[in-house]
């Protein structure tokens, strides 16, 4: 019973959170496919300065409209014992985020005091952001979230969303076996080259040490001991070969898992701590 009361309170807080933000309805966007009832940046945890908030909101609006998907960021001070997945899903649904009839989009929720983050996806967002992809994005943000550089973390999130959606439009979303590969740091490149050179030199000296000094011989007879070789007949006969193959175990944990929110909508998502 206590758990149910706590959850109901969380839902009410979500609805209230949506109501306290000034709507940003634009008459010319009424047929754009977006509801445009609330800003795509809900900084309820007050983690950002006014200038950071303005810059991030502009980026969110630009990429959301270009990609035809809602990209949303929400912050809170504390979950107050609520489940972060349910909180993120309800925030997305009750604030009416999403593009088109499928409510396509993605929402990042960060709880400052709980040091948790969670991503909720809906519609085409479930396809574009697989379980592995969501964890990859979280990993890219983690260091900035941990250090309190929230604006940097959110810029990373926005850039990754743009990249993931673009890739998904090709029909091959980033997934466990095809996640983006970042450039190798220059220091590691130097270390790799140095290690390769060191190994090559070591092998060369080892091979050189195995050589024995011999004098030139005009014929090969001096290398054969008398009576040690008497070949009368030789032949090679290939009979058969047996090859045993064992299939390699494959990790099929790919794609997007889904669940149902309190409003009855299907959501994907995932999260972690920082």
C-alpha positions as CSV (number, residue, x, y, z in Angstrom):
1,X,0.0,0.0,0.0
2,X,2.8,2.4,0.9
3,X,4.5,1.6,-2.4
4,X,1.3,2.4,-4.3
5,X,0.9,5.7,-2.5
6,X,4.5,6.6,-3.2
7,X,4.0,5.9,-6.9
8,X,0.8,7.9,-7.1
9,X,2.6,10.8,-5.5
10,X,5.4,10.5,-8.1
11,X,2.9,10.5,-11.0
12,X,1.2,13.6,-9.6
13,X,4.7,15.3,-9.3
14,X,5.3,14.4,-12.9
15,X,2.0,16.1,-14.0
16,X,2.7,19.1,-11.8
17,X,6.2,19.3,-13.3
18,X,4.8,19.6,-16.7
19,X,2.3,22.2,-15.7
20,X,4.8,24.6,-14.1
21,X,6.9,25.0,-17.2
22,X,5.7,27.7,-19.6
23,X,4.3,26.2,-22.8
24,X,6.2,27.0,-26.0
25,X,3.4,26.6,-28.5
26,X,4.1,28.1,-31.9
27,X,1.2,28.7,-34.2
28,X,3.2,27.9,-37.3
29,X,4.3,24.5,-35.8
30,X,0.7,23.3,-35.1
31,X,0.8,20.9,-38.1
32,X,4.5,20.0,-37.7
33,X,3.9,16.6,-36.1
34,X,5.0,17.8,-32.6
35,X,2.6,18.7,-29.8
36,X,5.1,21.6,-28.8
37,X,3.3,22.0,-25.4
38,X,6.4,22.1,-23.3
39,X,10.1,22.9,-23.7
40,X,12.3,20.1,-24.6
41,X,14.6,21.0,-21.7
42,X,13.0,20.7,-18.2
43,X,15.7,21.6,-15.7
44,X,13.7,21.0,-12.6
45,X,16.9,20.0,-10.7
46,X,18.4,23.4,-11.5
47,X,21.7,22.0,-12.8
48,X,22.2,24.5,-15.5
49,X,22.9,28.2,-15.8
50,X,20.5,30.4,-17.9
51,X,23.0,30.6,-20.8
52,X,23.6,26.8,-20.8
53,X,19.9,26.2,-20.7
54,X,19.3,28.5,-23.6
55,X,22.1,27.0,-25.7
56,X,21.0,23.4,-25.0
57,X,17.3,24.1,-25.8
58,X,18.3,25.7,-29.1
59,X,20.2,22.5,-30.0
60,X,17.4,20.2,-28.9
61,X,14.9,22.1,-31.0
62,X,17.1,22.2,-34.1
63,X,17.9,18.5,-34.1
64,X,14.4,17.4,-33.1
65,X,12.8,19.2,-36.0
66,X,15.5,18.1,-38.4
67,X,15.3,14.5,-37.4
68,X,11.5,14.5,-37.0
69,X,11.9,13.0,-33.5
70,X,11.5,14.6,-30.0
71,X,14.9,14.7,-28.2
72,X,14.2,15.8,-24.6
73,X,16.3,16.4,-21.4
74,X,14.8,16.5,-17.9
75,X,16.6,16.9,-14.6
76,X,15.3,16.6,-11.1
77,X,16.8,17.0,-7.6
78,X,15.6,13.7,-6.2
79,X,13.4,10.7,-7.1
80,X,12.0,10.7,-3.5
81,X,12.0,6.9,-3.6
82,X,10.3,6.6,-6.9
83,X,11.4,4.3,-9.7
84,X,13.4,6.2,-12.3
85,X,12.2,4.2,-15.2
86,X,8.5,4.9,-14.4
87,X,9.3,8.5,-13.7
88,X,11.0,9.0,-17.1
89,X,8.2,7.2,-18.9
90,X,5.4,9.2,-17.2
91,X,7.2,12.5,-17.8
92,X,7.4,11.7,-21.5
93,X,3.8,10.6,-21.8
94,X,2.0,13.2,-19.6
95,X,4.0,16.1,-21.1
96,X,2.9,14.8,-24.5
97,X,6.3,14.6,-26.1
98,X,6.9,12.7,-29.3
99,X,6.6,13.2,-33.1
100,X,3.6,12.0,-35.1
101,X,1.1,9.3,-34.2
102,X,3.8,7.0,-32.9
103,X,5.1,9.7,-30.5
104,X,8.6,9.1,-31.8
105,X,11.3,10.3,-29.4
106,X,13.8,9.9,-26.6
107,X,14.0,11.5,-23.2
108,X,17.0,11.6,-20.8
109,X,16.2,12.0,-17.1
110,X,19.0,12.8,-14.6
111,X,18.4,12.7,-10.8
112,X,21.1,14.8,-9.1
113,X,20.9,13.5,-5.5
114,X,20.3,9.9,-6.5
115,X,23.2,10.1,-9.1
116,X,21.2,8.1,-11.6
117,X,20.3,8.6,-15.3
118,X,17.7,7.0,-17.4
119,X,16.7,7.1,-21.0
120,X,13.1,6.5,-22.1
121,X,12.3,5.9,-25.8
122,X,9.0,5.6,-27.6
123,X,7.8,5.0,-31.2
124,X,10.7,5.0,-33.7
125,X,13.0,5.9,-30.8
126,X,12.7,2.3,-29.6
127,X,14.2,1.2,-33.0
128,X,16.8,3.9,-33.2
129,X,18.2,3.4,-29.7
130,X,18.8,-0.2,-28.9
131,X,19.6,-1.4,-25.4
132,X,23.3,-1.6,-26.2
133,X,23.1,1.8,-27.9
134,X,21.6,3.4,-24.8
135,X,24.3,2.0,-22.5
136,X,26.9,3.3,-25.0
137,X,25.5,6.8,-24.8
138,X,25.4,6.6,-21.0
139,X,29.1,5.6,-21.0
140,X,29.9,8.7,-23.2
141,X,28.2,11.0,-20.7
142,X,29.3,9.3,-17.4
143,X,32.6,11.2,-16.8
144,X,30.9,14.6,-17.2
145,X,27.9,13.6,-15.1
146,X,30.2,12.4,-12.4
147,X,32.2,15.6,-12.3
148,X,29.1,17.8,-12.4
149,X,29.7,19.1,-15.9
150,X,26.1,18.6,-16.8
151,X,26.0,20.9,-19.8
152,X,28.9,19.0,-21.4
153,X,27.2,15.7,-20.7
154,X,24.0,17.0,-22.3
155,X,25.8,18.2,-25.4
156,X,27.3,14.8,-25.7
157,X,23.8,13.2,-25.4
158,X,22.4,15.5,-28.1
159,X,25.3,14.8,-30.5
160,X,24.9,11.0,-30.0
161,X,21.2,11.2,-30.5
162,X,21.7,13.0,-33.9
163,X,24.3,10.3,-34.9
164,X,22.1,7.4,-33.8
165,X,19.0,8.6,-35.5
166,X,20.9,9.3,-38.7
167,X,22.3,5.7,-38.6
168,X,18.9,4.2,-37.9
169,X,17.5,5.8,-41.0
170,X,19.8,3.7,-43.1
171,X,18.0,0.6,-41.8
172,X,20.9,-0.6,-39.6
173,X,20.7,1.0,-36.2
174,X,23.8,1.0,-34.0
175,X,23.7,-2.2,-31.9
176,X,25.9,-4.5,-29.9
177,X,28.0,-5.6,-32.8
178,X,28.1,-2.2,-34.6
179,X,28.5,0.5,-32.0
180,X,30.4,3.7,-33.0
181,X,34.2,3.5,-32.6
182,X,35.8,6.6,-31.4
183,X,39.2,7.7,-32.7
184,X,42.3,6.2,-30.9
185,X,44.0,8.7,-28.6
186,X,47.3,10.0,-30.0
187,X,49.1,8.7,-26.9
188,X,47.9,5.2,-27.4
189,X,48.9,5.4,-31.0
190,X,52.5,6.2,-30.0
191,X,52.5,3.4,-27.4
192,X,51.2,0.9,-30.0
193,X,53.9,1.9,-32.5
194,X,56.6,1.7,-29.8
195,X,55.5,-1.7,-28.6
196,X,55.4,-3.0,-32.2
197,X,58.9,-1.7,-32.8
198,X,60.3,-3.2,-29.6
199,X,58.8,-6.6,-30.3
200,X,60.3,-6.6,-33.9
201,X,63.8,-5.7,-32.6
202,X,63.6,-8.4,-29.9
203,X,62.6,-11.1,-32.4
204,X,65.4,-10.0,-34.8
205,X,68.1,-10.3,-32.1
206,X,66.7,-13.7,-31.0
207,X,66.9,-15.1,-34.5
208,X,70.3,-13.7,-35.0
209,X,71.6,-15.3,-31.8
210,X,70.5,-18.7,-33.1
211,X,72.7,-18.5,-36.1
212,X,76.1,-20.4,-36.1
213,X,79.2,-19.3,-38.1
214,X,80.1,-21.9,-40.7
215,X,82.6,-21.9,-43.6
216,X,81.6,-22.1,-47.2
217,X,81.5,-25.6,-48.6
218,X,81.6,-26.3,-52.4
219,X,79.5,-29.4,-52.1
220,X,76.8,-30.8,-49.7
221,X,78.7,-34.0,-49.1
222,X,80.5,-32.6,-46.1
223,X,77.2,-32.2,-44.2
224,X,76.2,-35.9,-44.6
225,X,77.7,-38.6,-42.3
226,X,78.9,-41.7,-44.1
227,X,76.4,-44.5,-44.0
228,X,73.7,-42.4,-42.4
229,X,71.5,-42.1,-45.4
230,X,70.3,-45.0,-47.5
231,X,67.1,-44.3,-49.4
232,X,65.8,-47.0,-51.8
233,X,62.2,-45.8,-52.3
234,X,60.0,-43.1,-51.0
235,X,56.4,-42.0,-51.7
236,X,53.7,-39.8,-50.2
237,X,50.1,-41.2,-50.0
238,X,47.3,-39.0,-48.9
239,X,44.5,-41.1,-47.4
240,X,41.9,-38.9,-45.8
241,X,41.4,-36.0,-43.3
242,X,38.9,-35.5,-40.5
243,X,37.8,-32.0,-39.6
244,X,35.6,-31.4,-36.5
245,X,33.8,-28.1,-36.3
246,X,32.2,-26.7,-33.2
247,X,29.9,-23.7,-33.7
248,X,30.9,-20.6,-31.8
249,X,28.4,-19.4,-29.2
250,X,26.8,-16.2,-30.3
251,X,25.5,-13.4,-28.0
252,X,22.0,-12.7,-29.4
253,X,21.3,-10.0,-26.8
254,X,20.6,-7.2,-29.3
255,X,17.8,-4.9,-30.3
256,X,15.5,-3.1,-27.9
257,X,13.6,-4.5,-25.0
258,X,10.3,-2.9,-24.2
259,X,7.9,-2.4,-21.3
260,X,4.5,-0.7,-20.7
261,X,4.2,2.6,-18.9
262,X,1.4,3.6,-16.5
263,X,-0.4,5.2,-19.4
264,X,-0.4,1.9,-21.4
265,X,2.2,3.0,-23.9
266,X,5.2,0.8,-25.0
267,X,8.6,2.2,-24.1
268,X,12.2,1.2,-24.5
269,X,15.0,2.4,-22.4
270,X,17.8,1.8,-20.0
271,X,19.9,3.6,-17.5
272,X,22.7,3.6,-14.9
273,X,24.4,5.5,-12.2
274,X,27.2,8.1,-12.2
